[in-house]
Amino acid sequence: MSETQVNLHIPVGINYECTGCGKCCGGWAVPLTDEDYDRIAPTNWGARADKFKGKDLFRPLKPYEMVNVPYTHAIKHGEDGHCPFLVDNLCFIHKEDGSKAKPSICQLFPYCFNETPSGVYATVSFLSMGAIHNSGRALAEQREYLEQKYQDFQALFPNHHPNWDKLQLAVGKPLTWERYLEIETEILKVLQNEEIDFETRLKDCSSYLVGLARGAASSPAPVSSDHLNHLDRVLIANLHRLYFPTKSINRGEGDFSLNRFLIDASFGSVLTGLKIALPGRSYSLGDLESIKWPYEDKEVQNLLYRYFYSRIFAKLYFGAGYGQLSLITGFHHLVFVYTLVKWHAKALAKMRGVNEVGYLDVIASIRQLEKRMGETALGGYAAATLELLLFSASRIARVLKNSH
């Protein structure tokens, strides 16, 4: 398909314009292609600003950082964790030499594109505070600009053509793309029903999908017990470790560890005191029971809806969009990480010494989750483990119930 013929799908209700806060430029080393490096690194930045004098600003990527990406180098982040070229909350490279002088990834950020059999689906990364706050104009009003950004995406990832040929509703249940689109329409219809609380919507979608797999009408997922069982806890521990690490890690360092999972699953004593860990602090689920979740806060609920709607609309949760997971496992994985967001936000509130989660706690948790989901790869064994454990609607209902 040519650049002029691209069938670009744009989500409704998602807005974005840069807020100029500078927060997007921290937390990782900005990657560079060979072309970026050859364009930026030879400049005598020390002659342009004193802060760059004598500074080693660039490094080659490590071998595992270069797997399946077009990057070869990175800008070292500064002592404050931000890109050193962030000056007064503005990009110094952009200010000096224009937007086209910036690293390719920075020119593209926060726009995301996913090629599918029915066209290209656009969205924005919720690492961006503009996306978090739904700032500015609707994406639907920026079609021409998004088409230009998609051309930038194609230039950066010319060989990125996701394989959607092996879609499954569940393991052993093949799914055509056309049938998937019909199912997604029903999922989004449920998620957009604001007359029902968000968690009930998630559970209703889960029941609908499992009902399809079983050839039965959807029904509420039965909860066999009010208590988390051992495998529930193993999943919580491993997925929280994956998406909310307590130290800064790079792409490929923190992927789902099947060996660690099997150790936890085999030795019950390992998880006797399951903790939600933060840097320097950790809390048991019991410690977090008294922390209130802001169910009535419309800002929080709108943020959560937009984040998960964006993931589903852009097909970034199953199949070629995430680990080649089946549709049911991919959706259940999303619901599971929703509970992790709740627990993590509660832990942040607890650390602040308050008894109710605030909007900023949820923002911090969503941004951390978005960053790690973009860095994480699921190998075949990891995906198979999730397929085995995340088919159950009962497990999802139980974990949701215990995250209150």
C-alpha positions, 0 to 999 in steps of 0.5 A: 500500500502506498503512502497516499493510499494508507487506510488510517483509522483514528480513535474517537475521544483521544486528543493530543497536543504537546503541553511543553512540560518536559516530562516525556524526555526523562526516564530512559536513554533516547535511542539513535539510529546510525543516521541520527548519530551521524547527524547529531553526535559530531556537533560541538555542543559544548561550543553552543552551551556551557552545560555540554562542555566536557560531557560525554553525551552518547553511548553505543547500545548493548547487543540486547538493546539492538534486537529488532530495533533500528537503533545503534546508539543512545543519548546518555540521560543526565544526572536528573534522569532526563535527556541532557538536551532538555533545557528549560523544558524545551529540546535544545536540538530542536531550538538550535537546528529545527524539529527535523534535527531531533532524533527520529524517535523524538520526531515521531513521539508520542504517535503510535501506528499498528499495521493490520489487515484492515488498515493502520490504526493510530494512537498516542503513547500514554507516556506523554503528559499531553495524552494523559491529560487528553490535551489539545485537539482531537486526533480525529481532527489531525488526519493530515498531520497523522498521515505525515507522522505515519510516513515518519514511522515507515521511514524509521521502521521500513520492515515493520509488517506485523503478522496477523495470520495466526489469530486465535480466540483462545488456544486451538480456536482460530479467528479470522480478522473479519470475525475479530472486528465484529467481536471488537465492536461488541467489546468497545460497545460494552466499554463505552457504556458509562452507565456501568462502572468500569470494572463491571464493564471489564468483567462483562467483556471477559464473560462475553469472550469466554462465552464465545470460546465455550459456545455459550451465551455470556454470563457473569464470571463465577468467583469460586473463592473470595481469596487469591489462590497460589497461582493468582499470587504468582501471577501478581508477583511476576507481572508486577515485577515485570511492569513495575520494576524497582530499579531502572532497566533497559529494553530486554533486561526485564522480560518475563522470566519463565524460570523465575515464574516456575520457581515461584509456582513450585515453592509456595513459601516464596510468596507467603508475604506477597509485596507490592514493591516500590523503590526502597519500600514495599507493602503487602496487599493487606497493608493496602486494603485501607487505601481507598480507590477513587471510584467517583473521581471522573478524571481518574475514571476517564484516564483509565477508560482512555488508556485501555480503550486506546490499547484495544482500538490500536490492537496493541494487546493481542496477536501481532500487537502483543506477544501473539497472545490469543484474544481472550488471553490478551484481553485478560492480560489487560484486565490483570494489569489494570489491577496492578495499576490499582495496587501500585497507585495504592502503594504510592498513596501509602508511601505518601502517608495518605489513605486515598489514591490521588490522580497523580498516583494513577498517572505515575502508575499508568506512565510506568506501565506504558513504558514497560509494555513498550519495552517488554517482549514475551517469548514463546514460553512466557506467552504459553504460560499466560495462555494457560493461566489467563483464560479463566474468567473466574481468575480475572473476577477474583483478582478484580475483587481482591484489588478493591 
